Amino acid sequence: MGGVIELLIVMMIIASAVFAPLGYFIYKYTQKNAEPFGNTEPHGDKPSFVNDVAETAIHYIKSKLAKK
């Protein structure tokens, strides 16, 4: 019977270590009007140089493939 209790304790320690990040995220997510880590800026509001270059490259590749 002692082995079962030891196994239960070890399993509880492992489970609490594994689910701690999930609990932290849920705690943070419920804090500020369902914003996980404060007021974050949504993607796509500001023009980005990297996005512009990527869109240009994709358009260039599509145009080259369409000509073939």
Secondary structure, 3 states (H helix, E strand, C coil): CHHHHHHHHHHHHHHHHHHHHHHHHHHHHCCECCECCCCCCCCCCCCCHHHHHHHHHHHHHHHHHHHC
